Amino acid sequence: MVIENIEFLQCTIENSSVVVGVYSDGTLSSSALSLNEEASNIILKNVRKKDFKGDFGNISSFVSYNDSFNHIILVGLGDKSKKFSKIEFEKLGASIFCAASELDKQISILISKEDVNESSDDFLTLIAFGLKLRSWRFDKYKTKEKNKIKLQKAIFVTENSNLLTSKFKELSQLADGIFLTRSVVSEPGNVIYPESLAKIAETELKPLGVEVQILQEDDMSKLGMEALLGVARGSEKKPRLVVLHWNGSSDKDKKPVAFVGKGVTFDSGGISIKPDDGMHEMRYDMAGSGTVLGLIKSVALNKIPVNIVGVMALVENMPSGSAQRPGDIVKSMSGQTIEIMSTDAEGRLILADALWYVQDKYNPVAIVDLATLTGAIVVALGHEFAGLFSNSDELAAQITVSANETGEKVWRMPLSEHFDKSINSEVADMINLSKPGTRAGGTTAAQFLQRFVNGKKWAHIDIAGVETSKDDLFICSKGATGFGVHLLYDFLKKNYVNK
């Protein structure tokens, strides 16, 4: 479920709950003071009774005993002189949703620009964005214990209702792309597999003006994509390469920015089978492709004037009599040969052919790939940062700026000749693991991918630790996060719109 009914109006709505701000010293914001007078001093009485401190994001609520309002929700605004970042406004929205979701069907939010030291009411769109993002739930398979969400409508009280409604549309449609990513990543492997995910891409994006091309097994075989096809050989589910082309720039011949996503819809490890513990989570191994899908939906919904190409490399990695074996040698689309040391190092194999395909066919100005590629990156960075590898300081810096702006954090990791040598093979051009004792699995995987970018400006983002969360985060509940959609949307707008 999602709170879709978010409006900007000039007055509160009756029979709703009302949200007002309180500062960390316990004083009321100007909006809270006005409501306090209307409500017979009830807000100040409850602040004192509860000893409520309005530290940033703190929440308290109480029954109003007023004919107009059902509950009053206090939200902490921190220090009176505080200047909020975009992320902090989004966090306020998320906090408001969590406080109000089980209280009432509708809420009115009374936070003015004077309350938060802003010169305009634009900040309300960020609070609304955070509220909408936090409201998403994946509960379609629950038949008895649905999440107890009452909230259906949120009203932001402002004199600039028409302007803010227009400005919020972009953020709302960005959220819709993030939700598409979260949805497909959340689905189980018996629902999401290469053919079904390709169909979703077609259904979701074609009506928005995105060109969708789906390459099947024979098409890829003719192109020489034996690295990708080798991963799929053990599964009854046939592979797909989905190519998504958004030509939004006024210059239709302008070189596109390319995004490539790993899409292993279920990863058993193949012959190098994974241990049972945690294997059920391998349905998330297509999150890179899910991010590409959601990003292009957001771009197309908002008609962003850029040319982009998205490639979703989709396979299922299963063990069977026809499965690829350790020790096999495959030839990639680039002509380079790969000795298979482990069939569980499959993501880099499918990305190798997808990376070569997108640069060979579209000659992009830059390539960004996303993949749940290695457990090693989780060891290095935990669940706070994605690993960023790049052959371009400029591209890495651009991505990092957007990561800091959106809160989808990245940490740049090294590439070097030393690590590159560790993937040389005795019998082929390279191996799909590093030599024993090298360690640095995240880096050696990135070195492998770099051999297939052919000098193009390129970045690889390893999202293995951030594509899902076992705990509730400020912007989403536990489960799929949709990491990367907001980050790359911001990256595109900052660096490729009107350039």
C-alpha positions in Angstrom: 0.0 0.0 0.0 1.0 3.6 -0.5 -0.5 7.0 0.7 -1.3 8.4 -2.8 -3.7 11.1 -1.6 -1.4 13.9 -0.6 -2.7 17.4 -1.2 -1.7 21.1 -0.6 -4.7 23.2 0.6 -5.2 26.5 2.2 -7.1 25.2 5.2 -7.2 22.2 7.5 -9.8 19.5 7.1 -12.3 18.6 9.8 -12.4 15.2 11.5 -8.7 14.7 11.0 -5.6 14.7 13.1 -3.4 17.8 13.1 0.4 17.9 13.1 2.3 20.9 14.6 6.0 21.5 15.5 7.7 21.9 18.9 11.3 23.1 19.4 13.9 21.3 21.5 13.5 23.7 24.4 9.8 22.9 24.6 8.5 26.1 23.1 5.8 26.0 20.4 6.3 26.9 16.8 4.2 29.7 15.4 1.7 27.3 13.9 1.4 25.4 17.1 0.8 28.6 19.0 -2.0 29.6 16.8 -3.7 26.2 17.1 -3.0 26.2 20.9 -5.1 29.4 21.2 -7.9 27.8 19.2 -7.8 24.6 21.2 -8.0 26.2 24.7 -4.3 25.9 25.5 -4.4 22.1 25.2 -1.1 21.8 23.3 1.0 23.7 25.8 -0.7 21.8 28.6 0.3 18.4 27.0 3.8 19.5 26.2 4.3 20.3 29.9 2.4 17.3 31.2 4.4 14.9 29.0 7.6 16.9 29.4 7.9 16.7 25.7 11.2 17.8 24.3 11.0 18.7 20.6 14.4 17.2 19.6 14.5 16.7 15.9 12.1 13.9 14.8 10.6 13.2 18.2 6.9 12.5 18.2 4.1 12.6 20.7 0.3 12.5 20.1 -2.8 12.9 22.2 -6.6 13.1 21.8 -7.6 16.7 21.2 -11.1 16.7 22.8 -11.9 19.3 20.1 -14.9 19.0 17.8 -12.6 19.9 14.8 -9.6 17.6 15.4 -9.4 14.0 16.5 -5.7 14.0 17.6 -2.9 16.5 17.8 0.5 15.2 16.8 3.6 17.0 18.0 6.7 16.7 15.9 10.1 17.8 17.1 11.8 20.5 15.1 15.0 20.7 17.1 16.8 24.0 17.7 14.8 27.1 16.8 17.7 28.4 14.6 18.2 25.2 12.8 18.5 25.1 9.0 17.2 21.8 7.7 18.8 19.8 4.8 16.6 18.2 2.2 17.2 14.8 3.8 16.1 16.1 7.2 12.8 17.4 5.7 12.2 14.0 4.2 12.9 12.4 7.6 10.3 14.7 9.2 7.8 13.5 6.7 8.7 9.9 7.4 8.3 10.5 11.2 4.9 12.1 10.7 3.7 9.1 8.7 4.9 6.7 11.4 3.2 8.7 14.1 -0.1 9.2 12.2 -0.5 5.9 10.3 -2.5 4.1 12.9 -4.3 7.1 14.4 -6.7 8.4 11.8 -7.8 8.3 8.2 -6.6 11.8 7.4 -4.1 14.4 8.8 -3.6 18.1 8.4 0.0 19.3 8.6 0.5 22.8 10.0 4.2 23.6 9.6 5.0 27.1 8.2 8.1 28.5 6.6 8.6 30.6 9.7 8.6 27.5 11.8 11.6 26.1 10.0 13.5 29.2 8.9 12.7 28.9 5.2 11.9 31.7 2.8 9.3 29.7 0.9 6.9 26.8 1.4 8.8 24.6 -1.0 10.1 22.5 1.9 6.6 21.1 2.3 7.1 19.1 -0.9 10.1 17.4 0.7 8.2 16.5 3.8 5.4 15.1 1.6 8.0 13.1 -0.3 9.4 11.6 2.9 5.8 10.8 4.0 5.0 9.1 0.7 8.2 7.1 0.6 7.8 5.8 4.2 4.2 4.8 3.5 5.0 2.0 1.0 4.4 -1.5 2.2 4.8 -4.9 0.6 2.1 -7.0 2.1 0.3 -8.4 -0.9 0.8 -12.0 0.2 -0.4 -11.5 3.8 -3.9 -12.9 4.2 -4.4 -12.5 7.9 -2.1 -10.0 9.5 -2.1 -7.0 7.2 -0.2 -3.9 8.4 -2.7 -1.8 10.5 -2.5 1.4 8.5 -5.5 3.7 8.8 -4.0 6.8 7.2 -5.4 7.5 3.7 -5.0 11.2 3.2 -2.4 13.9 4.1 -3.1 17.6 3.7 -0.4 20.2 3.8 -1.8 23.6 4.8 -0.3 26.4 2.7 -1.3 29.6 0.9 0.7 28.4 -2.2 -1.4 25.3 -2.9 -1.4 25.4 -6.7 2.4 26.0 -6.9 3.3 23.3 -4.5 0.9 20.8 -6.1 2.8 21.4 -9.3 6.2 21.1 -7.7 5.3 18.0 -5.7 4.3 16.1 -8.9 7.9 15.5 -9.9 8.8 14.1 -6.4 5.7 12.0 -6.3 6.6 10.4 -9.7 10.1 9.9 -8.5 8.6 8.0 -5.6 6.6 5.9 -8.1 9.8 4.7 -9.8 11.3 3.9 -6.4 8.2 1.9 -5.6 8.5 -0.1 -8.8 12.0 -1.0 -7.8 11.0 -2.0 -4.3 8.1 -4.1 -5.7 10.0 -6.2 -8.2 12.9 -6.7 -5.7 10.4 -7.9 -3.0 8.7 -10.5 -5.2 9.7 -14.1 -4.8 11.6 -16.1 -7.5 8.5 -18.0 -8.6 6.9 -14.7 -9.6 9.9 -12.8 -10.8 12.1 -14.6 -13.4 13.7 -13.4 -16.6 10.6 -13.6 -18.8 8.2 -12.2 -16.2 10.5 -9.3 -15.3 11.0 -8.5 -19.0 7.2 -8.4 -19.4 6.9 -6.0 -16.4 9.4 -3.7 -18.0 7.4 -3.7 -21.2 4.1 -3.2 -19.5 5.3 -0.4 -17.2 7.5 1.6 -19.6 6.2 1.3 -23.1 3.1 3.4 -22.3 5.4 6.1 -21.0 7.2 6.4 -24.4 10.2 4.2 -23.5 11.4 2.0 -26.4 11.6 -1.6 -25.0 13.6 -4.3 -26.8 13.8 -7.8 -25.4 16.6 -10.0 -26.6 15.9 -13.7 -26.3 18.4 -16.7 -26.1 18.9 -17.0 -29.8 19.4 -13.3 -30.2 22.1 -13.3 -27.5 23.7 -16.4 -29.0 24.1 -14.7 -32.4 25.8 -11.8 -30.6 28.3 -14.1 -28.9 27.1 -13.6 -25.3 28.4 -16.9 -24.0 29.4 -15.4 -20.7 25.7 -14.5 -19.9 24.2 -17.6 -21.5 26.5 -19.9 -19.6 25.1 -18.7 -16.3 21.5 -19.5 -17.5 22.2 -23.0 -18.8 21.2 -24.8 -15.6 17.8 -23.3 -15.4 14.5 -24.0 -17.2 13.8 -20.3 -17.1 15.3 -18.8 -20.3 17.4 -15.6 -20.1 16.5 -12.2 -21.4 18.4 -9.0 -22.1 16.0 -6.1 -21.8 17.1 -2.8 -23.5 15.2 0.4 -22.4 15.8 3.5 -24.5 14.5 6.9 -23.4 15.2 9.6 -25.9 14.2 12.7 -24.0 16.7 15.2 -25.2 15.8 17.7 -27.9 19.0 16.5 -29.7 17.9 12.9 -30.5 21.4 12.1 -31.7 23.1 13.1 -28.5 25.1 10.2 -26.9 23.1 8.6 -24.1 24.1 7.8 -20.6 23.9 4.1 -20.0 22.8 2.2 -16.9 23.4 -1.6 -16.7 21.8 -3.8 -14.0 22.6 -7.2 -12.8 19.4 -9.3 -12.9 19.9 -12.7 -11.4 16.3 -13.4 -10.5 17.3 -16.3 -8.2 20.9 -17.3 -7.4 21.4 -20.8 -6.1 25.1 -20.5 -6.8 24.7 -23.1 -9.6 27.1 -26.1 -9.3 29.0 -24.1 -6.7 25.9 -24.2 -4.7 25.3 -21.7 -1.8 24.7 -22.9 1.8 21.1 -23.2 2.8 21.3 -20.5 5.4 20.2 -17.3 3.7 19.6 -18.7 0.2 16.0 -17.6 0.3 17.4 -14.0 0.1 18.9 -14.7 -3.3 15.6 -13.6 -4.8 17.0 -10.1 -4.2 20.0 -10.7 -6.6 18.2 -8.9 -9.4 18.1 -5.6 -7.5 20.6 -3.9 -9.9 18.1 -4.5 -12.8 15.3 -3.4 -10.5 17.0 -0.1 -9.9 17.5 0.5 -13.7 13.8 -0.3 -14.2 12.6 2.1 -11.5 15.1 4.9 -12.6 13.8 4.9 -16.1 10.2 4.9 -15.0 10.9 8.0 -12.9 12.7 9.7 -15.8 10.0 8.9 -18.3 7.1 9.9 -15.9 8.8 13.3 -15.4 9.8 13.6 -19.1 13.4 14.5 -18.1 15.2 15.9 -21.2 18.1 13.4 -21.4 18.9 10.4 -23.6 19.5 7.3 -21.6 19.8 3.6 -22.2 19.1 1.0 -19.6 20.1 -2.7 -19.9 18.7 -5.4 -17.7 20.7 -8.6 -17.9 18.3 -11.3 -16.7 19.1 -14.9 -15.8 18.3 -17.5 -13.2 21.3 -19.4 -11.8 20.4 -23.0 -11.0 22.2 -26.4 -10.7 21.2 -29.2 -13.2 22.7 -31.6 -15.6 23.0 -28.8 -18.2 24.5 -26.3 -15.8 27.9 -24.6 -16.3 30.7 -26.3 -14.4 33.8 -24.9 -12.5 36.7 -25.3 -14.9 34.6 -24.5 -18.1 35.9 -21.8 -20.4 33.5 -19.4 -22.1 34.0 -16.7 -24.7 32.3 -13.4 -24.0 30.8 -11.0 -26.6 34.0 -9.0 -26.4 36.0 -12.0 -27.7 37.8 -12.3 -24.3 37.8 -15.8 -22.7 36.9 -16.6 -19.1 37.8 -19.6 -17.0 35.0 -20.4 -14.6 36.4 -20.9 -11.1 33.1 -20.7 -9.4 29.6 -20.7 -10.8 28.6 -18.6 -7.9 30.6 -15.6 -9.2 27.9 -15.3 -11.9 27.0 -11.6 -11.7 30.2 -10.4 -13.3 29.7 -12.8 -16.2 26.3 -11.5 -17.2 27.5 -7.9 -16.7 30.5 -8.5 -18.9 28.3 -9.2 -21.9 25.8 -6.5 -21.0 28.5 -3.8 -20.6 30.1 -4.7 -24.0 26.7 -4.8 -25.7 25.6 -1.3 -24.5 28.9 0.4 -25.6 29.1 -1.5 -28.9 25.5 -0.6 -29.9 24.9 2.8 -28.3 28.4 4.4 -27.8 27.3 6.0 -24.5 29.0 9.1 -23.0 29.2 7.2 -19.6 28.2 3.9 -18.2 27.0 3.2 -14.6 26.3 -0.4 -13.6 24.6 -1.6 -10.5 24.8 -5.0 -8.9 24.4 -7.0 -5.8 27.8 -8.3 -6.7 29.8 -9.4 -3.7 29.5 -10.3 -0.1 33.0 -8.8 0.3 31.6 -5.2 -0.1 29.2 -5.9 2.9 32.2 -7.0 5.0 34.0 -3.8 4.0 31.2 -1.2 4.2 28.3 -2.9 6.1 24.8 -1.8 5.3 25.5 1.9 5.4 27.3 2.5 2.1 27.3 1.0 -1.4 30.8 0.4 -2.9 31.7 2.8 -5.7 34.4 1.9 -8.3 35.3 4.1 -11.2 37.9 4.7 -13.9 36.9 8.4 -13.9 37.5 10.8 -11.0 35.0 13.2 -12.5 32.2 10.6 -12.7 33.0 9.2 -9.2 32.8 12.8 -7.8 29.5 13.5 -9.6 27.9 10.3 -8.2 29.2 11.0 -4.7 27.7 14.5 -4.7 24.3 13.1 -5.6 24.8 10.3 -3.0 25.3 12.9 -0.3 22.4 15.0 -1.5 19.9 12.1 -1.5 21.2 10.1 1.5 21.9 7.0 -0.6 25.5 6.8 0.5 28.5 5.5 -1.5 32.1 5.0 -0.6 34.7 5.0 -3.3 36.9 1.9 -3.4 40.2 1.3 -5.2 41.1 -0.1 -8.6 44.7 -1.0 -9.3 47.0 -3.0 -11.6 47.9 -5.3 -8.7 44.3 -6.4 -8.3 43.9 -6.7 -12.1 46.7 -9.2 -12.3 45.1 -11.3 -9.7 42.3 -12.3 -12.2 44.7 -13.5 -14.9 44.1 -17.2 -15.9 46.7 -19.8 -16.9 44.5 -21.2 -19.6 42.2 -18.3 -20.7 42.3 -14.5 -20.6 40.9 -14.3 -17.1 39.2 -16.1 -14.2 35.9 -15.1 -12.7 37.4 -15.0 -9.2 40.7 -13.7 -7.9 43.6 -16.0 -7.2 43.7 -17.6 -3.7 45.1 -15.3 -1.1 44.3 -12.0 -2.9 41.1 -11.3 -1.0 39.6 -7.9 -1.8 36.7 -9.6 -3.5 34.7 -6.5 -4.2 37.7 -4.9 -5.9 38.7 -7.9 -8.0 35.1 -8.2 -9.2 35.2 -4.6 -10.2 38.6 -5.2 -12.0 36.9 -8.0 -13.9 34.1 -5.6 -15.1 36.6 -3.0 -16.1 38.1 -5.3 -18.7 34.7 -5.0 -20.5 34.3 -1.2 -20.6 36.9 -0.7 -23.3 38.1 2.7 -22.0 34.6 4.3 -21.6 33.9 6.5 -18.7 32.4 4.0 -16.2 31.3 3.5 -12.6 30.3 0.3 -10.9 28.1 0.5 -7.8 28.1 -2.6 -5.6 24.7 -2.5 -3.8 24.9 -5.9 -2.0 24.7 -4.3 1.4 22.0 -1.7 0.8 19.4 -3.0 -1.6 17.4 -4.5 1.3 17.3 -3.8 5.1 16.5 -6.1 7.9 15.5 -3.1 10.0 13.1 -0.2 9.4 14.9 2.8 7.9 13.7 6.4 8.1 12.6 6.3 4.5 11.2 2.7 4.3 10.2 -0.2 6.3 12.3 -3.3 6.5 12.7 -5.1 3.1 13.6 -3.7 -0.3 14.9 -0.1 -0.1 14.9 0.9 -3.8 18.4 2.1 -3.4 19.9 3.9 -6.4 16.8 5.3 -8.1 16.9 8.7 -6.2 20.7 8.8 -6.4 20.9 8.3 -10.2 17.9 10.5 -10.9 19.6 13.3 -9.1 22.9 12.5 -10.9 21.2 12.7 -14.3 19.5 16.1 -13.5 22.7 17.6 -12.1 25.0 16.6 -14.9 23.1 15.9 -18.1 20.1 18.2 -18.2 20.7 21.4 -20.2 24.4 20.5 -20.6 
